[in-house]
């Protein structure tokens, strides 16, 4: 249905970790559009980039290239304070191994 509002929009997102010969593309060309009320499951084997994708979509990690817009906020244009404001009240994260972070 084309009249549904897209709330999560990722376009050609890349995440590169490391430098030079040691650089690894963890994500390459991720495209994702999720509309309001839609439920999505991201599945894949260990090491396929699921957690990295979630880190970028939640604003916890910055994409190397591409564009991520969440609820109208362009995450690539926001500084750390702006990202924190954009996340507040909109994005919740439950980590699989949450008990490993004693400060939380």
Buried (B, 14 or more C-beta within 10 A) or exposed (E): EEEEEBBBBBBEBBBBEEEEEEEEEBBBEBEBBBBEEEEEEEEEEEEEBBBBBBBBBBBEBBBBEBBBBBBEBEBEEBEEEBBEEBBEEEBEEEEEEEEEEEEE
